[in-house]
Amino acid sequence: MNLAVFASGKGSNFEAIMQSVKSGFLRVSVPLVVCDTPEAGVLKLAEKEGVETALFNRGDFASRKDFEAAILQRLHSRAIDAIALAGFMRMLSAEFISSYRNRILNIHPALLPSFKGSDAIADAFAYGVRLTGVTVHFVDEEMDHGPIILQRQVAVEPQDTVETLAARIHEVEHELYPHALKLFSEGRLTITGRKVEITL
Ligand code: GRF
């Protein structure tokens, strides 16, 4: 399976995916990183890993349609089978998603459906929840919404700050995403409506 990672930021989840590929835990190849932010740390990390990067700046395209068409063209030219969104800060259109239907995964730093959106860790912390966590799910047309593959909880401790909580959530992310991708790449996930059945 050829997996493309889409990221806009630091790239710690990309790094975790690459570690699992290198250790042999995750048997996929990652030929391409797609990024929409020139300053994103993930670009340097990908270079270090020897993974091709494709930077698509939304501002360089007249419309979202053109922007996504350019991405799709690159995906096809690299024979990409599936996509792992890892902090990609741009919503993909329904048309784009339908061309990779049930082959796009996302990781979200909260227990969905709570705390959707780009500030989930801080939002959960500010709300005062005792438990938050991490969700890996299939991507559908709605933000942070598709069928859930795996979730793991993270307790909020009394002495936590947003930063200490975020650090523990990221640690869990780096374990959970490779795990979910492994199940997916081995064909062990069956989607029925909102439910994802895992074959052991
Ligand atoms: C992660 O917290 C992920 O859950 C969210 O964006 C963040 C990306 O972090 N979707 P990184 O760039 O992988 O370090």
Boltz pocket constraint, residues with backbone or C-beta under 6 A from the ligand:
constraints:
  - pocket:
      binder: B
      contacts: [[A, 7], [A, 8], [A, 9], [A, 10], [A, 11], [A, 12], [A, 13], [A, 14], [A, 85], [A, 86], [A, 87], [A, 88], [A, 107], [A, 108], [A, 109], [A, 173]]
      max_distance: 6.0
